[in-house]
Amino acid sequence: MPPRAHPSSSRPCTTTDASNNNGCTQEQRMHARATDARKNNRRTQQQRMHATTTDARNNDGCMQQQRMQATTTDARKVSVRDM
């Protein structure tokens, strides 16, 4: 028996349409939701926790090593300019 026409378009109605109402399988929808939740600024939960910890420790979003390197670089540049 041929599938019935989809109510909102001319394409045939599928089981996917009927069960999910959006043309995605249940697995695809769950994955999309999980991906959206994980992305939340495109960071995983672990990265977001790490970023928060880093922000709290350093108050500027840089890791201690990055800040030390930046300071060293700034000091070197000052020396070059002074010379």
Secondary structure, 3 states (H helix, E strand, C coil): CCCCECCCCCCECCHHHHHHCCCCCHHHHHHHHHHHHHHCCCCCHHHHHHHHHHHHHHCCCCCHHHHHHHHHHHHHHHHHHHC
